[in-house]
Amino acid sequence: MPDAFLSLKSDQSVLSTLRAAARRTVSADELFEQRVSFVYSAMSDKSGVSRDRVRELVSRHEGSRATIGNLPK
């Protein structure tokens, strides 16, 4: 079994695609949509909350987040 594991090779086109993706900067819109997807996927199917509602709540939350410079003392 160890010999089979050591002989595995990755497709070079897949590796180059992964390297290019790792160098790419994620836009603010993409990051926002990733947050929405994360929250939505963590919710129960029975919650009845739509993806649009999650988007609205995440947007509201992001607008109200405190930054280090304006935290109360």
Secondary structure, DSSP 8 states (H G I E B T S, - for coil): -HHHHHT----HHHHHHHHHHHHS---HHHHHHHHHHHHHHHS-GGG---HHHHHHHHHHHHHH---GGG---
